[in-house]
Amino acid sequence: MARYPDAAAASRYEALLQLLRTADVVWNASRSFFQAWDLGPSQFNVLNLLGSHPNGLSQTELGRQLVTHRSNVTGLVDRLEKRGLVLRREAAADRRAYRVVLTKEGARLLKQVLARYYAEADQVWKDVPAAKISGLLSTLDQVARNAAGMNREPKLDSKS
């Protein structure tokens, strides 16, 4: 059985586990939700980003903004392009680079999905006061910054 140095450490550990469980539940629910449009959550994220960038984004820019690893961007764009939802256009400044833009069909699908998406997102946050959501956003931002700082090899205790 795990032993914690104090009650605060035990609470932090339980909070981290609950955060991971919640992320897993939300991810699985979003996968199920987007299936109605034959999309995955990451594909939706691409469409949603492009919807707010009429001139498109480079694949590098998409990679920076997506909630997915950059190495997946090419495959995501390939699948969306095959469905006619996005298009790669040569970038004016660099013909080796492409700007990914939403097609009319992609914009139509995005509009259809967003109408339901916002309603579902409201249900996820039902009964949670706005002040708590604001505090949670701040807390999650701090947790993300702290976790980013852990991106190194752990030091093993020689007593273990």
PAKOL-883375 format. One line per field, with one value per residue (C-alpha): residue in one letter; x, z, y. Coordinates in pm, 1 decimal, padded with zeros to 6 digits, m for minus. Layout:
BEGIN
rest = c(A;...)
u = c(X;...)
w = c(Z;...)
v = c(Y;...)
This chain:
BEGIN
rest = c(M;A;R;Y;P;D;A;A;A;A;S;R;Y;E;A;L;L;Q;L;L;R;T;A;D;V;V;W;N;A;S;R;S;F;F;Q;A;W;D;L;G;P;S;Q;F;N;V;L;N;L;L;G;S;H;P;N;G;L;S;Q;T;E;L;G;R;Q;L;V;T;H;R;S;N;V;T;G;L;V;D;R;L;E;K;R;G;L;V;L;R;R;E;A;A;A;D;R;R;A;Y;R;V;V;L;T;K;E;G;A;R;L;L;K;Q;V;L;A;R;Y;Y;A;E;A;D;Q;V;W;K;D;V;P;A;A;K;I;S;G;L;L;S;T;L;D;Q;V;A;R;N;A;A;G;M;N;R;E;P;K;L;D;S;K;S)
u = c(00000.0;00130.4;00234.4;00230.0;00442.4;00128.1;m00241.5;m00164.4;00054.9;m00219.8;m00472.3;m00242.0;m00195.3;m00572.2;m00630.7;m00380.4;m00550.5;m00890.8;m00756.7;m00629.3;m00957.4;m01157.0;m00940.6;m00992.2;m01371.3;m01394.7;m01172.9;m01383.3;m01707.5;m01574.7;m01470.6;m01823.4;m01976.3;m01774.3;m01845.9;m02182.3;m01984.7;m01716.9;m01461.4;m01217.8;m01158.8;m00824.8;m00982.1;m01248.5;m00973.6;m00814.5;m01145.8;m01223.6;m00883.1;m00912.9;m01264.4;m01118.0;m00832.4;m00986.4;m00641.8;m00545.4;m00255.6;00066.5;00100.2;00363.5;00116.6;m00149.7;00094.0;00166.6;m00201.1;m00350.1;m00411.8;m00217.5;00141.9;00278.0;00381.2;00011.6;m00071.2;00022.2;m00198.6;m00488.3;m00465.4;m00430.6;m00752.8;m00945.4;m00819.1;m00925.6;m01279.1;m01276.5;m01293.8;m00957.8;m00723.0;m00349.0;m00249.0;00103.4;00219.6;00295.3;00618.5;00751.7;00645.5;00784.1;00528.7;00152.1;m00132.7;m00415.8;m00756.5;m01110.8;m01317.8;m01683.5;m01777.1;m01548.2;m01704.3;m02053.0;m01963.1;m01794.4;m02103.7;m02320.7;m02093.6;m02047.5;m02421.6;m02436.7;m02090.3;m02170.9;m02490.3;m02299.0;m02019.8;m02281.8;m02401.9;m02049.2;m02031.0;m02391.3;m02423.2;m02063.1;m02061.0;m01869.0;m01639.3;m01534.3;m01467.3;m01251.3;m01058.2;m01020.3;m00876.2;m00617.3;m00535.5;m00505.3;m00276.1;m00048.6;m00057.3;00035.7;00329.1;00447.0;00416.5;00606.1;00891.9;00904.7;00998.8;01324.7;01455.5;01351.9;01629.9;01610.6;01661.1;01943.9;01760.0;01467.9)
w = c(00000.0;m00091.2;00193.0;00155.4;00351.9;00461.3;00388.1;00140.2;m00067.6;m00065.4;m00183.0;m00463.6;m00578.2;m00572.9;m00764.5;m01030.7;m01066.6;m01093.5;m01358.0;m01563.7;m01520.5;m01622.8;m01930.2;m02030.6;m01985.1;m02178.5;m02459.3;m02492.6;m02485.5;m02756.0;m02972.5;m02945.8;m03013.5;m03331.3;m03475.1;m03597.6;m03855.7;m03914.8;m03742.5;m03459.6;m03193.6;m03350.5;m03695.3;m03543.4;m03381.3;m03724.4;m03878.4;m03582.5;m03599.9;m03973.7;m03926.8;m03740.1;m03991.0;m04333.9;m04494.6;m04358.4;m04146.9;m04228.5;m04103.5;m03859.6;m03721.3;m03694.1;m03506.8;m03256.0;m03186.4;m03188.5;m02884.9;m03055.6;m03140.9;m03444.6;m03610.1;m03648.2;m03842.3;m04183.6;m04140.5;m04008.6;m04301.1;m04548.9;m04423.2;m04418.3;m04766.0;m04900.8;m04774.5;m04941.0;m04609.1;m04635.8;m04915.2;m04924.7;m05109.4;m05186.7;m04956.7;m05154.7;m04969.0;m04983.4;m05254.0;m05048.4;m04775.9;m04779.4;m04617.0;m04515.7;m04574.6;m04504.7;m04814.2;m04848.8;m04759.1;m04454.6;m04344.1;m04385.6;m04177.9;m03910.8;m03878.4;m03841.0;m03576.7;m03378.5;m03333.2;m03142.8;m02990.8;m02798.3;m02661.4;m02548.2;m02395.9;m02195.0;m02056.6;m01950.6;m01741.7;m01617.0;m01249.4;m01230.3;m01141.5;m01370.1;m01082.8;m01030.3;m01402.1;m01399.5;m01097.9;m01260.9;m01576.6;m01368.7;m01170.5;m01481.0;m01640.6;m01334.1;m01331.1;m01702.4;m01641.5;m01349.2;m01553.7;m01844.4;m01603.8;m01521.3;m01877.5;m01768.0;m01636.9;m01276.1;m01018.8;m00854.7;m00483.4;m00411.4;m00093.2;m00291.1)
v = c(00000.0;00344.9;00570.2;00945.5;01189.9;01376.2;01429.7;01710.4;01476.6;01213.8;01475.4;01590.2;01231.5;01167.6;01493.0;01386.4;01046.6;01214.4;01454.9;01160.7;00969.3;01275.9;01334.2;00970.9;00990.9;01318.4;01182.7;00866.3;01066.1;01299.7;01004.2;00867.7;01210.6;01276.3;00929.5;01060.5;01264.6;01000.7;01223.8;01176.1;01442.8;01540.7;01574.0;01799.1;02006.7;02060.4;02168.4;02393.9;02566.6;02617.6;02755.2;03050.7;03099.4;03169.8;03203.6;02864.7;02750.0;02574.2;02219.8;02347.0;02603.9;02335.0;02114.8;02390.4;02460.0;02111.6;01899.9;01621.9;01546.1;01731.0;01406.1;01322.9;01640.6;01501.7;01196.1;01404.8;01646.2;01356.9;01194.6;01522.7;01613.6;01272.4;01346.4;01689.9;01876.7;02054.8;02150.5;02208.9;02525.3;02633.6;02910.6;03226.4;03293.9;02936.7;02693.2;02404.0;02476.0;02443.4;02627.9;02401.1;02560.7;02453.3;02369.9;02470.2;02112.3;02129.9;02459.1;02312.8;02006.5;02219.0;02438.0;02127.6;01972.5;02295.0;02340.1;02011.0;02041.7;02359.0;02203.4;01894.2;02102.6;02292.3;01958.5;01863.1;02181.8;02167.5;02264.5;02391.7;02763.6;02998.9;03101.8;02740.0;02697.5;03010.3;02881.5;02540.9;02698.1;02879.1;02565.8;02347.9;02606.2;02589.4;02207.2;02203.2;02439.7;02225.0;01905.0;02061.6;02126.3;01754.5;01661.7;01500.2;01170.3;01104.8;01083.6;00742.5;00719.7;00474.9;00363.9;00220.1)
